[in-house]
């Protein structure tokens, strides 16, 4: 059974990025090493992994990703700060260069 992750990351200016993946460690690595075109290239490397949610259903993960992307910034920040009030980088233990 596959796991899917909806994640929120940020960069130094504080731009929030929300994505979905089936391999969170690999995806964080790709963001931090600037291997992803588009958002990462435009807004500099994503530096901090703030939050992730797990699902076993890709469709539900995609629905959740779209839901979070539709939220106002204030609501996204409230969600992050409920479980990560100091905006600690959650990928520090798992991310490997």
C-alpha positions in Angstrom: 0.0 0.0 0.0 1.4 3.4 -1.0 1.6 6.4 1.2 1.1 9.9 -0.1 2.2 13.1 1.6 0.7 16.6 1.4 3.4 18.9 2.6 4.0 22.6 3.3 7.4 24.2 2.9 8.8 27.8 2.9 11.8 29.8 1.9 13.5 32.7 3.6 11.1 35.4 2.5 8.3 33.2 3.9 6.6 32.2 0.7 4.5 29.0 1.4 4.6 26.1 -1.0 2.2 23.2 -0.8 2.7 20.0 -2.7 1.9 16.3 -2.8 4.3 13.4 -3.3 4.7 9.6 -2.7 8.3 10.1 -1.4 8.6 13.0 1.1 12.3 12.6 1.7 13.1 12.6 -2.0 10.8 15.6 -2.7 12.4 17.7 0.1 15.8 16.8 -1.3 14.7 17.9 -4.8 13.4 21.2 -3.5 16.4 22.0 -1.3 18.9 21.1 -4.0 17.0 23.2 -6.6 16.3 20.2 -8.8 12.7 21.3 -9.4 11.8 23.8 -12.1 8.9 26.2 -11.6 8.1 27.4 -8.1 11.5 26.5 -6.7 13.4 28.2 -9.5 11.2 31.3 -9.3 11.2 31.7 -5.5 14.6 30.4 -4.6 15.2 27.1 -2.9 12.6 25.9 -0.4 14.5 25.8 2.9 12.1 24.6 5.6 9.7 21.7 5.7 6.9 22.9 8.1 4.2 20.3 8.0 3.1 17.1 6.3 0.0 14.9 6.3 -0.2 11.3 5.2 -2.8 9.5 3.2 -3.1 6.1 1.6 -5.4 7.5 -1.2 -3.8 9.6 -3.9 -7.1 11.2 -4.8 -7.7 12.3 -1.2 -4.1 13.6 -1.0 -4.7 15.7 -4.2 -8.0 17.0 -2.8 -6.3 18.0 0.4 -3.5 19.7 -1.5 -6.0 21.8 -3.5 -8.0 22.6 -0.4 -4.9 23.9 1.4 -3.8 25.9 -1.7 -7.2 27.6 -1.7 -6.9 28.8 1.9 -5.9 32.3 2.8 -2.3 32.6 4.0 -3.5 33.4 7.6 -5.4 30.0 7.8 -2.3 28.2 6.4 -0.1 29.8 9.1 -2.6 28.8 11.8 -2.5 25.2 10.6 1.3 25.2 10.6 1.5 26.8 14.1 -0.9 24.3 15.7 1.7 21.6 15.3 4.9 23.5 14.6 4.7 26.8 16.4 8.4 27.7 16.0 8.5 26.8 12.3 11.2 24.2 13.0 12.5 22.5 9.9 10.9 19.0 10.1 13.1 17.6 7.4 16.4 18.1 9.3 16.4 14.5 10.5 15.3 12.9 7.3 16.8 15.1 4.5 20.2 13.8 3.3 22.5 15.5 0.8 
